[in-house]
Protein backbone atom coordinates (compact mmCIF):
# COMPACT_ATOMS: atom_id res chain seq x y z
CA UNK A 1 0.00 0.00 0.00
CA UNK A 2 1.36 3.40 -0.97
CA UNK A 3 -0.84 6.02 0.70
CA UNK A 4 0.08 9.65 0.13
CA UNK A 5 -0.60 11.95 3.09
CA UNK A 6 -0.38 15.74 3.16
CA UNK A 7 -0.23 17.87 6.31
CA UNK A 8 -1.27 21.48 5.73
CA UNK A 9 -1.24 24.08 8.50
CA UNK A 10 -3.36 27.20 8.65
CA UNK A 11 -6.45 26.08 6.73
CA UNK A 12 -9.50 27.87 8.09
CA UNK A 13 -10.80 30.09 5.31
CA UNK A 14 -12.83 29.11 2.28
CA UNK A 15 -10.94 31.79 0.34
CA UNK A 16 -7.39 31.00 1.44
CA UNK A 17 -4.44 29.35 -0.23
CA UNK A 18 -4.51 26.56 2.36
CA UNK A 19 -7.95 25.46 1.19
CA UNK A 20 -6.82 25.56 -2.44
CA UNK A 21 -3.82 23.39 -1.62
CA UNK A 22 -6.00 20.89 0.26
CA UNK A 23 -8.44 20.62 -2.63
CA UNK A 24 -5.72 20.20 -5.25
CA UNK A 25 -3.89 17.51 -3.31
CA UNK A 26 -7.16 15.69 -2.58
CA UNK A 27 -7.91 15.54 -6.32
CA UNK A 28 -4.46 13.94 -6.76
CA UNK A 29 -5.30 11.16 -4.32
CA UNK A 30 -3.73 12.46 -1.11
CA UNK A 31 -5.26 11.91 2.31
CA UNK A 32 -5.37 15.36 3.92
CA UNK A 33 -4.69 16.39 7.50
CA UNK A 34 -5.08 20.12 8.15
CA UNK A 35 -4.93 22.41 11.15
CA UNK A 36 -6.37 25.82 11.96
CA UNK A 37 -6.63 28.30 14.83
CA UNK A 38 -10.01 30.05 14.72
CA UNK A 39 -9.41 32.59 17.52
CA UNK A 40 -6.48 34.01 15.55
CA UNK A 41 -8.25 34.07 12.19
CA UNK A 42 -11.40 35.61 13.63
CA UNK A 43 -9.35 38.59 14.89
CA UNK A 44 -7.56 39.17 11.58
CA UNK A 45 -8.81 41.72 9.01
CA UNK A 46 -9.77 38.94 6.58
CA UNK A 47 -11.96 37.28 9.22
CA UNK A 48 -13.40 33.80 9.07
CA UNK A 49 -16.72 32.24 10.00
CA UNK A 50 -16.66 29.51 12.63
CA UNK A 51 -18.11 26.93 10.24
CA UNK A 52 -15.57 27.38 7.44
CA UNK A 53 -13.14 24.64 8.60
CA UNK A 54 -16.04 22.19 8.84
CA UNK A 55 -17.12 23.07 5.29
CA UNK A 56 -13.56 22.52 4.06
CA UNK A 57 -13.49 19.03 5.63
CA UNK A 58 -16.37 17.96 3.40
PDBQT receptor file of N, H, CA, C and O in Angstrom, charges set to zero:
ATOM      1  N   UNK A   1       0.843  -1.187   0.000  1.00  0.00    +0.000 N 
ATOM      2  CA  UNK A   1       0.000   0.000   0.000  1.00  0.00    +0.000 C 
ATOM      3  C   UNK A   1       0.886   1.247   0.000  1.00  0.00    +0.000 C 
ATOM      4  O   UNK A   1       1.858   1.325   0.751  1.00  0.00    +0.000 OA
ATOM      5  N   UNK A   2       0.550   2.198  -0.828  1.00  0.00    +0.000 N 
ATOM      6  H   UNK A   2      -0.240   2.135  -1.437  1.00  0.00    +0.000 HD
ATOM      7  CA  UNK A   2       1.355   3.403  -0.974  1.00  0.00    +0.000 C 
ATOM      8  C   UNK A   2       0.466   4.631  -0.808  1.00  0.00    +0.000 C 
ATOM      9  O   UNK A   2       0.165   5.321  -1.782  1.00  0.00    +0.000 OA
ATOM     10  N   UNK A   3       0.049   4.900   0.420  1.00  0.00    +0.000 N 
ATOM     11  H   UNK A   3       0.294   4.340   1.211  1.00  0.00    +0.000 HD
ATOM     12  CA  UNK A   3      -0.837   6.022   0.704  1.00  0.00    +0.000 C 
ATOM     13  C   UNK A   3      -0.040   7.316   0.771  1.00  0.00    +0.000 C 
ATOM     14  O   UNK A   3       0.997   7.392   1.428  1.00  0.00    +0.000 OA
ATOM     15  N   UNK A   4      -0.543   8.327   0.080  1.00  0.00    +0.000 N 
ATOM     16  H   UNK A   4      -1.387   8.265  -0.454  1.00  0.00    +0.000 HD
ATOM     17  CA  UNK A   4       0.077   9.652   0.133  1.00  0.00    +0.000 C 
ATOM     18  C   UNK A   4      -0.708  10.489   1.136  1.00  0.00    +0.000 C 
ATOM     19  O   UNK A   4      -1.936  10.555   1.081  1.00  0.00    +0.000 OA
ATOM     20  N   UNK A   5       0.018  11.126   2.052  1.00  0.00    +0.000 N 
ATOM     21  H   UNK A   5       1.015  11.072   2.096  1.00  0.00    +0.000 HD
ATOM     22  CA  UNK A   5      -0.602  11.947   3.086  1.00  0.00    +0.000 C 
ATOM     23  C   UNK A   5       0.016  13.336   3.032  1.00  0.00    +0.000 C 
ATOM     24  O   UNK A   5       1.232  13.487   2.915  1.00  0.00    +0.000 OA
ATOM     25  N   UNK A   6      -0.852  14.358   3.122  1.00  0.00    +0.000 N 
ATOM     26  H   UNK A   6      -1.840  14.235   3.217  1.00  0.00    +0.000 HD
ATOM     27  CA  UNK A   6      -0.377  15.742   3.163  1.00  0.00    +0.000 C 
ATOM     28  C   UNK A   6      -0.822  16.375   4.473  1.00  0.00    +0.000 C 
ATOM     29  O   UNK A   6      -1.963  16.197   4.900  1.00  0.00    +0.000 OA
ATOM     30  N   UNK A   7       0.079  17.115   5.108  1.00  0.00    +0.000 N 
ATOM     31  H   UNK A   7       1.006  17.259   4.761  1.00  0.00    +0.000 HD
ATOM     32  CA  UNK A   7      -0.229  17.867   6.314  1.00  0.00    +0.000 C 
ATOM     33  C   UNK A   7      -0.115  19.340   5.955  1.00  0.00    +0.000 C 
ATOM     34  O   UNK A   7       0.950  19.817   5.563  1.00  0.00    +0.000 OA
ATOM     35  N   UNK A   8      -1.232  20.056   6.093  1.00  0.00    +0.000 N 
ATOM     36  H   UNK A   8      -2.097  19.668   6.411  1.00  0.00    +0.000 HD
ATOM     37  CA  UNK A   8      -1.271  21.476   5.734  1.00  0.00    +0.000 C 
ATOM     38  C   UNK A   8      -1.691  22.258   6.963  1.00  0.00    +0.000 C 
ATOM     39  O   UNK A   8      -2.708  21.944   7.581  1.00  0.00    +0.000 OA
ATOM     40  N   UNK A   9      -0.921  23.271   7.321  1.00  0.00    +0.000 N 
ATOM     41  H   UNK A   9      -0.095  23.525   6.819  1.00  0.00    +0.000 HD
ATOM     42  CA  UNK A   9      -1.241  24.082   8.501  1.00  0.00    +0.000 C 
ATOM     43  C   UNK A   9      -1.876  25.398   8.072  1.00  0.00    +0.000 C 
ATOM     44  O   UNK A   9      -1.569  25.933   7.007  1.00  0.00    +0.000 OA
ATOM     45  N   UNK A  10      -2.751  25.901   8.904  1.00  0.00    +0.000 N 
ATOM     46  H   UNK A  10      -3.000  25.466   9.769  1.00  0.00    +0.000 HD
ATOM     47  CA  UNK A  10      -3.361  27.196   8.647  1.00  0.00    +0.000 C 
ATOM     48  C   UNK A  10      -4.470  27.176   7.620  1.00  0.00    +0.000 C 
ATOM     49  O   UNK A  10      -4.526  28.049   6.754  1.00  0.00    +0.000 OA
ATOM     50  N   UNK A  11      -5.354  26.195   7.701  1.00  0.00    +0.000 N 
ATOM     51  H   UNK A  11      -5.308  25.485   8.405  1.00  0.00    +0.000 HD
ATOM     52  CA  UNK A  11      -6.445  26.080   6.732  1.00  0.00    +0.000 C 
ATOM     53  C   UNK A  11      -7.765  26.345   7.451  1.00  0.00    +0.000 C 
ATOM     54  O   UNK A  11      -8.352  25.429   8.027  1.00  0.00    +0.000 OA
ATOM     55  N   UNK A  12      -8.232  27.586   7.422  1.00  0.00    +0.000 N 
ATOM     56  H   UNK A  12      -7.756  28.330   6.955  1.00  0.00    +0.000 HD
ATOM     57  CA  UNK A  12      -9.502  27.872   8.093  1.00  0.00    +0.000 C 
ATOM     58  C   UNK A  12     -10.461  28.669   7.225  1.00  0.00    +0.000 C 
ATOM     59  O   UNK A  12     -11.642  28.781   7.555  1.00  0.00    +0.000 OA
ATOM     60  N   UNK A  13      -9.980  29.216   6.135  1.00  0.00    +0.000 N 
ATOM     61  H   UNK A  13      -9.021  29.124   5.868  1.00  0.00    +0.000 HD
ATOM     62  CA  UNK A  13     -10.804  30.092   5.310  1.00  0.00    +0.000 C 
ATOM     63  C   UNK A  13     -11.167  29.428   3.984  1.00  0.00    +0.000 C 
ATOM     64  O   UNK A  13     -10.343  28.756   3.363  1.00  0.00    +0.000 OA
ATOM     65  N   UNK A  14     -12.387  29.625   3.576  1.00  0.00    +0.000 N 
ATOM     66  H   UNK A  14     -13.056  30.171   4.081  1.00  0.00    +0.000 HD
ATOM     67  CA  UNK A  14     -12.827  29.110   2.284  1.00  0.00    +0.000 C 
ATOM     68  C   UNK A  14     -12.143  29.828   1.128  1.00  0.00    +0.000 C 
ATOM     69  O   UNK A  14     -12.146  29.329   0.003  1.00  0.00    +0.000 OA
ATOM     70  N   UNK A  15     -11.561  30.987   1.390  1.00  0.00    +0.000 N 
ATOM     71  H   UNK A  15     -11.559  31.392   2.304  1.00  0.00    +0.000 HD
ATOM     72  CA  UNK A  15     -10.941  31.793   0.337  1.00  0.00    +0.000 C 
ATOM     73  C   UNK A  15      -9.417  31.742   0.356  1.00  0.00    +0.000 C 
ATOM     74  O   UNK A  15      -8.770  32.406  -0.454  1.00  0.00    +0.000 OA
ATOM     75  N   UNK A  16      -8.836  30.970   1.264  1.00  0.00    +0.000 N 
ATOM     76  H   UNK A  16      -9.362  30.431   1.922  1.00  0.00    +0.000 HD
ATOM     77  CA  UNK A  16      -7.393  30.999   1.438  1.00  0.00    +0.000 C 
ATOM     78  C   UNK A  16      -6.626  30.013   0.580  1.00  0.00    +0.000 C 
ATOM     79  O   UNK A  16      -7.192  29.101  -0.023  1.00  0.00    +0.000 OA
ATOM     80  N   UNK A  17      -5.318  30.225   0.545  1.00  0.00    +0.000 N 
ATOM     81  H   UNK A  17      -4.859  30.966   1.035  1.00  0.00    +0.000 HD
ATOM     82  CA  UNK A  17      -4.445  29.348  -0.227  1.00  0.00    +0.000 C 
ATOM     83  C   UNK A  17      -4.389  27.951   0.386  1.00  0.00    +0.000 C 
ATOM     84  O   UNK A  17      -4.227  26.965  -0.332  1.00  0.00    +0.000 OA
ATOM     85  N   UNK A  18      -4.524  27.862   1.714  1.00  0.00    +0.000 N 
ATOM     86  H   UNK A  18      -4.656  28.663   2.298  1.00  0.00    +0.000 HD
ATOM     87  CA  UNK A  18      -4.510  26.556   2.364  1.00  0.00    +0.000 C 
ATOM     88  C   UNK A  18      -5.625  25.661   1.867  1.00  0.00    +0.000 C 
ATOM     89  O   UNK A  18      -5.414  24.471   1.635  1.00  0.00    +0.000 OA
ATOM     90  N   UNK A  19      -6.814  26.227   1.702  1.00  0.00    +0.000 N 
ATOM     91  H   UNK A  19      -6.985  27.194   1.891  1.00  0.00    +0.000 HD
ATOM     92  CA  UNK A  19      -7.947  25.458   1.187  1.00  0.00    +0.000 C 
ATOM     93  C   UNK A  19      -7.679  25.017  -0.243  1.00  0.00    +0.000 C 
ATOM     94  O   UNK A  19      -7.976  23.879  -0.607  1.00  0.00    +0.000 OA
ATOM     95  N   UNK A  20      -7.126  25.897  -1.049  1.00  0.00    +0.000 N 
ATOM     96  H   UNK A  20      -6.885  26.821  -0.754  1.00  0.00    +0.000 HD
ATOM     97  CA  UNK A  20      -6.824  25.564  -2.439  1.00  0.00    +0.000 C 
ATOM     98  C   UNK A  20      -5.810  24.418  -2.515  1.00  0.00    +0.000 C 
ATOM     99  O   UNK A  20      -5.936  23.522  -3.349  1.00  0.00    +0.000 OA
ATOM    100  N   UNK A  21      -4.817  24.455  -1.646  1.00  0.00    +0.000 N 
ATOM    101  H   UNK A  21      -4.714  25.183  -0.968  1.00  0.00    +0.000 HD
ATOM    102  CA  UNK A  21      -3.817  23.389  -1.620  1.00  0.00    +0.000 C 
ATOM    103  C   UNK A  21      -4.459  22.070  -1.210  1.00  0.00    +0.000 C 
ATOM    104  O   UNK A  21      -4.198  21.033  -1.822  1.00  0.00    +0.000 OA
ATOM    105  N   UNK A  22      -5.300  22.105  -0.174  1.00  0.00    +0.000 N 
ATOM    106  H   UNK A  22      -5.512  22.947   0.323  1.00  0.00    +0.000 HD
ATOM    107  CA  UNK A  22      -6.003  20.890   0.265  1.00  0.00    +0.000 C 
ATOM    108  C   UNK A  22      -6.820  20.287  -0.871  1.00  0.00    +0.000 C 
ATOM    109  O   UNK A  22      -6.753  19.083  -1.120  1.00  0.00    +0.000 OA
ATOM    110  N   UNK A  23      -7.582  21.117  -1.551  1.00  0.00    +0.000 N 
ATOM    111  H   UNK A  23      -7.636  22.094  -1.349  1.00  0.00    +0.000 HD
ATOM    112  CA  UNK A  23      -8.439  20.617  -2.633  1.00  0.00    +0.000 C 
ATOM    113  C   UNK A  23      -7.629  20.038  -3.777  1.00  0.00    +0.000 C 
ATOM    114  O   UNK A  23      -7.986  18.991  -4.317  1.00  0.00    +0.000 OA
ATOM    115  N   UNK A  24      -6.555  20.693  -4.154  1.00  0.00    +0.000 N 
ATOM    116  H   UNK A  24      -6.264  21.544  -3.716  1.00  0.00    +0.000 HD
ATOM    117  CA  UNK A  24      -5.722  20.199  -5.251  1.00  0.00    +0.000 C 
ATOM    118  C   UNK A  24      -5.084  18.857  -4.898  1.00  0.00    +0.000 C 
ATOM    119  O   UNK A  24      -5.107  17.922  -5.699  1.00  0.00    +0.000 OA
ATOM    120  N   UNK A  25      -4.522  18.770  -3.710  1.00  0.00    +0.000 N 
ATOM    121  H   UNK A  25      -4.503  19.529  -3.059  1.00  0.00    +0.000 HD
ATOM    122  CA  UNK A  25      -3.888  17.514  -3.312  1.00  0.00    +0.000 C 
ATOM    123  C   UNK A  25      -4.916  16.395  -3.171  1.00  0.00    +0.000 C 
ATOM    124  O   UNK A  25      -4.620  15.246  -3.499  1.00  0.00    +0.000 OA
ATOM    125  N   UNK A  26      -6.106  16.708  -2.695  1.00  0.00    +0.000 N 
ATOM    126  H   UNK A  26      -6.347  17.642  -2.430  1.00  0.00    +0.000 HD
ATOM    127  CA  UNK A  26      -7.158  15.691  -2.583  1.00  0.00    +0.000 C 
ATOM    128  C   UNK A  26      -7.530  15.150  -3.960  1.00  0.00    +0.000 C 
ATOM    129  O   UNK A  26      -7.767  13.951  -4.104  1.00  0.00    +0.000 OA
ATOM    130  N   UNK A  27      -7.585  16.014  -4.973  1.00  0.00    +0.000 N 
ATOM    131  H   UNK A  27      -7.392  16.988  -4.856  1.00  0.00    +0.000 HD
ATOM    132  CA  UNK A  27      -7.908  15.538  -6.320  1.00  0.00    +0.000 C 
ATOM    133  C   UNK A  27      -6.799  14.653  -6.876  1.00  0.00    +0.000 C 
ATOM    134  O   UNK A  27      -7.034  13.871  -7.797  1.00  0.00    +0.000 OA
ATOM    135  N   UNK A  28      -5.593  14.770  -6.324  1.00  0.00    +0.000 N 
ATOM    136  H   UNK A  28      -5.402  15.406  -5.576  1.00  0.00    +0.000 HD
ATOM    137  CA  UNK A  28      -4.461  13.943  -6.760  1.00  0.00    +0.000 C 
ATOM    138  C   UNK A  28      -4.309  12.670  -5.919  1.00  0.00    +0.000 C 
ATOM    139  O   UNK A  28      -3.320  11.947  -6.044  1.00  0.00    +0.000 OA
ATOM    140  N   UNK A  29      -5.293  12.411  -5.071  1.00  0.00    +0.000 N 
ATOM    141  H   UNK A  29      -6.096  12.998  -4.969  1.00  0.00    +0.000 HD
ATOM    142  CA  UNK A  29      -5.301  11.164  -4.321  1.00  0.00    +0.000 C 
ATOM    143  C   UNK A  29      -4.663  11.194  -2.947  1.00  0.00    +0.000 C 
ATOM    144  O   UNK A  29      -4.475  10.140  -2.340  1.00  0.00    +0.000 OA
ATOM    145  N   UNK A  30      -4.326  12.361  -2.442  1.00  0.00    +0.000 N 
ATOM    146  H   UNK A  30      -4.478  13.217  -2.935  1.00  0.00    +0.000 HD
ATOM    147  CA  UNK A  30      -3.730  12.460  -1.112  1.00  0.00    +0.000 C 
ATOM    148  C   UNK A  30      -4.809  12.384  -0.032  1.00  0.00    +0.000 C 
ATOM    149  O   UNK A  30      -5.921  12.877  -0.219  1.00  0.00    +0.000 OA
ATOM    150  N   UNK A  31      -4.470  11.760   1.098  1.00  0.00    +0.000 N 
ATOM    151  H   UNK A  31      -3.566  11.359   1.249  1.00  0.00    +0.000 HD
ATOM    152  CA  UNK A  31      -5.258  11.915   2.313  1.00  0.00    +0.000 C 
ATOM    153  C   UNK A  31      -4.781  13.212   2.947  1.00  0.00    +0.000 C 
ATOM    154  O   UNK A  31      -3.579  13.472   3.002  1.00  0.00    +0.000 OA
ATOM    155  N   UNK A  32      -5.710  14.024   3.425  1.00  0.00    +0.000 N 
ATOM    156  H   UNK A  32      -6.686  13.814   3.381  1.00  0.00    +0.000 HD
ATOM    157  CA  UNK A  32      -5.374  15.358   3.919  1.00  0.00    +0.000 C 
ATOM    158  C   UNK A  32      -5.561  15.435   5.429  1.00  0.00    +0.000 C 
ATOM    159  O   UNK A  32      -6.565  14.969   5.968  1.00  0.00    +0.000 OA
ATOM    160  N   UNK A  33      -4.584  16.025   6.099  1.00  0.00    +0.000 N 
ATOM    161  H   UNK A  33      -3.768  16.403   5.661  1.00  0.00    +0.000 HD
ATOM    162  CA  UNK A  33      -4.686  16.394   7.504  1.00  0.00    +0.000 C 
ATOM    163  C   UNK A  33      -4.396  17.882   7.549  1.00  0.00    +0.000 C 
ATOM    164  O   UNK A  33      -3.322  18.313   7.130  1.00  0.00    +0.000 OA
ATOM    165  N   UNK A  34      -5.348  18.689   8.058  1.00  0.00    +0.000 N 
ATOM    166  H   UNK A  34      -6.221  18.339   8.398  1.00  0.00    +0.000 HD
ATOM    167  CA  UNK A  34      -5.077  20.121   8.146  1.00  0.00    +0.000 C 
ATOM    168  C   UNK A  34      -5.407  20.667   9.523  1.00  0.00    +0.000 C 
ATOM    169  O   UNK A  34      -6.237  20.120  10.249  1.00  0.00    +0.000 OA
ATOM    170  N   UNK A  35      -4.734  21.762   9.863  1.00  0.00    +0.000 N 
ATOM    171  H   UNK A  35      -4.060  22.206   9.273  1.00  0.00    +0.000 HD
ATOM    172  CA  UNK A  35      -4.929  22.408  11.154  1.00  0.00    +0.000 C 
ATOM    173  C   UNK A  35      -5.394  23.839  10.940  1.00  0.00    +0.000 C 
ATOM    174  O   UNK A  35      -5.256  24.402   9.854  1.00  0.00    +0.000 OA
ATOM    175  N   UNK A  36      -5.948  24.413  12.000  1.00  0.00    +0.000 N 
ATOM    176  H   UNK A  36      -6.060  23.956  12.883  1.00  0.00    +0.000 HD
ATOM    177  CA  UNK A  36      -6.374  25.815  11.963  1.00  0.00    +0.000 C 
ATOM    178  C   UNK A  36      -6.475  26.336  13.381  1.00  0.00    +0.000 C 
ATOM    179  O   UNK A  36      -6.527  25.556  14.333  1.00  0.00    +0.000 OA
ATOM    180  N   UNK A  37      -6.503  27.655  13.527  1.00  0.00    +0.000 N 
ATOM    181  H   UNK A  37      -6.461  28.288  12.754  1.00  0.00    +0.000 HD
ATOM    182  CA  UNK A  37      -6.627  28.300  14.828  1.00  0.00    +0.000 C 
ATOM    183  C   UNK A  37      -7.651  29.422  14.679  1.00  0.00    +0.000 C 
ATOM    184  O   UNK A  37      -7.304  30.555  14.346  1.00  0.00    +0.000 OA
ATOM    185  N   UNK A  38      -8.915  29.088  14.932  1.00  0.00    +0.000 N 
ATOM    186  H   UNK A  38      -9.197  28.168  15.203  1.00  0.00    +0.000 HD
ATOM    187  CA  UNK A  38     -10.007  30.045  14.720  1.00  0.00    +0.000 C 
ATOM    188  C   UNK A  38      -9.880  31.340  15.522  1.00  0.00    +0.000 C 
ATOM    189  O   UNK A  38     -10.142  32.404  14.961  1.00  0.00    +0.000 OA
ATOM    190  N   UNK A  39      -9.496  31.315  16.794  1.00  0.00    +0.000 N 
ATOM    191  H   UNK A  39      -9.283  30.451  17.249  1.00  0.00    +0.000 HD
ATOM    192  CA  UNK A  39      -9.408  32.588  17.519  1.00  0.00    +0.000 C 
ATOM    193  C   UNK A  39      -8.502  33.601  16.818  1.00  0.00    +0.000 C 
ATOM    194  O   UNK A  39      -8.809  34.793  16.781  1.00  0.00    +0.000 OA
ATOM    195  N   UNK A  40      -7.401  33.132  16.269  1.00  0.00    +0.000 N 
ATOM    196  H   UNK A  40      -7.151  32.164  16.299  1.00  0.00    +0.000 HD
ATOM    197  CA  UNK A  40      -6.484  34.013  15.548  1.00  0.00    +0.000 C 
ATOM    198  C   UNK A  40      -7.143  34.554  14.281  1.00  0.00    +0.000 C 
ATOM    199  O   UNK A  40      -7.169  35.763  14.052  1.00  0.00    +0.000 OA
ATOM    200  N   UNK A  41      -7.670  33.654  13.466  1.00  0.00    +0.000 N 
ATOM    201  H   UNK A  41      -7.649  32.672  13.651  1.00  0.00    +0.000 HD
ATOM    202  CA  UNK A  41      -8.250  34.073  12.191  1.00  0.00    +0.000 C 
ATOM    203  C   UNK A  41      -9.455  34.983  12.363  1.00  0.00    +0.000 C 
ATOM    204  O   UNK A  41      -9.683  35.870  11.541  1.00  0.00    +0.000 OA
ATOM    205  N   UNK A  42     -10.220  34.775  13.411  1.00  0.00    +0.000 N 
ATOM    206  H   UNK A  42     -10.034  34.055  14.079  1.00  0.00    +0.000 HD
ATOM    207  CA  UNK A  42     -11.401  35.610  13.627  1.00  0.00    +0.000 C 
ATOM    208  C   UNK A  42     -11.022  37.045  13.993  1.00  0.00    +0.000 C 
ATOM    209  O   UNK A  42     -11.815  37.965  13.794  1.00  0.00    +0.000 OA
ATOM    210  N   UNK A  43      -9.814  37.240  14.526  1.00  0.00    +0.000 N 
ATOM    211  H   UNK A  43      -9.169  36.493  14.687  1.00  0.00    +0.000 HD
ATOM    212  CA  UNK A  43      -9.350  38.586  14.886  1.00  0.00    +0.000 C 
ATOM    213  C   UNK A  43      -8.636  39.296  13.743  1.00  0.00    +0.000 C 
ATOM    214  O   UNK A  43      -8.405  40.502  13.825  1.00  0.00    +0.000 OA
ATOM    215  N   UNK A  44      -8.287  38.589  12.696  1.00  0.00    +0.000 N 
ATOM    216  H   UNK A  44      -8.474  37.609  12.630  1.00  0.00    +0.000 HD
ATOM    217  CA  UNK A  44      -7.560  39.171  11.581  1.00  0.00    +0.000 C 
ATOM    218  C   UNK A  44      -8.506  39.953  10.666  1.00  0.00    +0.000 C 
ATOM    219  O   UNK A  44      -9.710  39.697  10.657  1.00  0.00    +0.000 OA
ATOM    220  N   UNK A  45      -7.964  40.907   9.896  1.00  0.00    +0.000 N 
ATOM    221  H   UNK A  45      -6.986  41.114   9.903  1.00  0.00    +0.000 HD
ATOM    222  CA  UNK A  45      -8.807  41.719   9.009  1.00  0.00    +0.000 C 
ATOM    223  C   UNK A  45      -9.607  40.899   7.999  1.00  0.00    +0.000 C 
ATOM    224  O   UNK A  45     -10.707  41.296   7.615  1.00  0.00    +0.000 OA
ATOM    225  N   UNK A  46      -9.065  39.756   7.564  1.00  0.00    +0.000 N 
ATOM    226  H   UNK A  46      -8.171  39.433   7.876  1.00  0.00    +0.000 HD
ATOM    227  CA  UNK A  46      -9.771  38.944   6.577  1.00  0.00    +0.000 C 
ATOM    228  C   UNK A  46     -10.939  38.192   7.202  1.00  0.00    +0.000 C 
ATOM    229  O   UNK A  46     -11.891  37.834   6.508  1.00  0.00    +0.000 OA
ATOM    230  N   UNK A  47     -10.873  37.950   8.515  1.00  0.00    +0.000 N 
ATOM    231  H   UNK A  47     -10.101  38.241   9.080  1.00  0.00    +0.000 HD
ATOM    232  CA  UNK A  47     -11.957  37.278   9.221  1.00  0.00    +0.000 C 
ATOM    233  C   UNK A  47     -12.227  35.876   8.696  1.00  0.00    +0.000 C 
ATOM    234  O   UNK A  47     -11.733  35.480   7.641  1.00  0.00    +0.000 OA
ATOM    235  N   UNK A  48     -13.010  35.150   9.446  1.00  0.00    +0.000 N 
ATOM    236  H   UNK A  48     -13.412  35.472  10.303  1.00  0.00    +0.000 HD
ATOM    237  CA  UNK A  48     -13.402  33.800   9.071  1.00  0.00    +0.000 C 
ATOM    238  C   UNK A  48     -14.640  33.444   9.881  1.00  0.00    +0.000 C 
ATOM    239  O   UNK A  48     -14.757  33.825  11.046  1.00  0.00    +0.000 OA
ATOM    240  N   UNK A  49     -15.553  32.719   9.269  1.00  0.00    +0.000 N 
ATOM    241  H   UNK A  49     -15.457  32.409   8.323  1.00  0.00    +0.000 HD
ATOM    242  CA  UNK A  49     -16.725  32.238   9.996  1.00  0.00    +0.000 C 
ATOM    243  C   UNK A  49     -16.364  30.943  10.704  1.00  0.00    +0.000 C 
ATOM    244  O   UNK A  49     -15.530  30.180  10.217  1.00  0.00    +0.000 OA
ATOM    245  N   UNK A  50     -16.982  30.691  11.845  1.00  0.00    +0.000 N 
ATOM    246  H   UNK A  50     -17.659  31.311  12.241  1.00  0.00    +0.000 HD
ATOM    247  CA  UNK A  50     -16.657  29.505  12.633  1.00  0.00    +0.000 C 
ATOM    248  C   UNK A  50     -16.876  28.196  11.878  1.00  0.00    +0.000 C 
ATOM    249  O   UNK A  50     -16.208  27.201  12.161  1.00  0.00    +0.000 OA
ATOM    250  N   UNK A  51     -17.788  28.188  10.938  1.00  0.00    +0.000 N 
ATOM    251  H   UNK A  51     -18.330  28.996  10.709  1.00  0.00    +0.000 HD
ATOM    252  CA  UNK A  51     -18.114  26.932  10.244  1.00  0.00    +0.000 C 
ATOM    253  C   UNK A  51     -17.235  26.650   9.022  1.00  0.00    +0.000 C 
ATOM    254  O   UNK A  51     -17.350  25.583   8.420  1.00  0.00    +0.000 OA
ATOM    255  N   UNK A  52     -16.368  27.577   8.650  1.00  0.00    +0.000 N 
ATOM    256  H   UNK A  52     -16.274  28.444   9.140  1.00  0.00    +0.000 HD
ATOM    257  CA  UNK A  52     -15.569  27.378   7.436  1.00  0.00    +0.000 C 
ATOM    258  C   UNK A  52     -14.669  26.144   7.487  1.00  0.00    +0.000 C 
ATOM    259  O   UNK A  52     -14.619  25.409   6.501  1.00  0.00    +0.000 OA
ATOM    260  N   UNK A  53     -13.948  25.874   8.593  1.00  0.00    +0.000 N 
ATOM    261  H   UNK A  53     -13.989  26.471   9.395  1.00  0.00    +0.000 HD
ATOM    262  CA  UNK A  53     -13.142  24.641   8.603  1.00  0.00    +0.000 C 
ATOM    263  C   UNK A  53     -13.979  23.381   8.441  1.00  0.00    +0.000 C 
ATOM    264  O   UNK A  53     -13.532  22.426   7.804  1.00  0.00    +0.000 OA
ATOM    265  N   UNK A  54     -15.171  23.357   8.998  1.00  0.00    +0.000 N 
ATOM    266  H   UNK A  54     -15.534  24.132   9.515  1.00  0.00    +0.000 HD
ATOM    267  CA  UNK A  54     -16.045  22.191   8.843  1.00  0.00    +0.000 C 
ATOM    268  C   UNK A  54     -16.492  22.028   7.387  1.00  0.00    +0.000 C 
ATOM    269  O   UNK A  54     -16.608  20.905   6.895  1.00  0.00    +0.000 OA
ATOM    270  N   UNK A  55     -16.739  23.124   6.713  1.00  0.00    +0.000 N 
ATOM    271  H   UNK A  55     -16.645  24.036   7.113  1.00  0.00    +0.000 HD
ATOM    272  CA  UNK A  55     -17.119  23.073   5.292  1.00  0.00    +0.000 C 
ATOM    273  C   UNK A  55     -15.953  22.543   4.466  1.00  0.00    +0.000 C 
ATOM    274  O   UNK A  55     -16.154  21.750   3.547  1.00  0.00    +0.000 OA
ATOM    275  N   UNK A  56     -14.743  22.974   4.787  1.00  0.00    +0.000 N 
ATOM    276  H   UNK A  56     -14.580  23.618   5.534  1.00  0.00    +0.000 HD
ATOM    277  CA  UNK A  56     -13.561  22.519   4.063  1.00  0.00    +0.000 C 
ATOM    278  C   UNK A  56     -13.369  21.014   4.226  1.00  0.00    +0.000 C 
ATOM    279  O   UNK A  56     -12.951  20.348   3.279  1.00  0.00    +0.000 OA
ATOM    280  N   UNK A  57     -13.661  20.470   5.389  1.00  0.00    +0.000 N 
ATOM    281  H   UNK A  57     -14.001  21.011   6.158  1.00  0.00    +0.000 HD
ATOM    282  CA  UNK A  57     -13.491  19.033   5.632  1.00  0.00    +0.000 C 
ATOM    283  C   UNK A  57     -14.347  18.185   4.707  1.00  0.00    +0.000 C 
ATOM    284  O   UNK A  57     -13.990  17.050   4.393  1.00  0.00    +0.000 OA
ATOM    285  N   UNK A  58     -15.464  18.726   4.274  1.00  0.00    +0.000 N 
ATOM    286  H   UNK A  58     -15.754  19.648   4.529  1.00  0.00    +0.000 HD
ATOM    287  CA  UNK A  58     -16.373  17.962   3.405  1.00  0.00    +0.000 C 
ATOM    288  C   UNK A  58     -15.788  17.884   2.022  1.00  0.00    +0.000 C 
ATOM    289  O   UNK A  58     -16.390  17.285   1.131  1.00  0.00    +0.000 OA
TER     290      UNK A  58
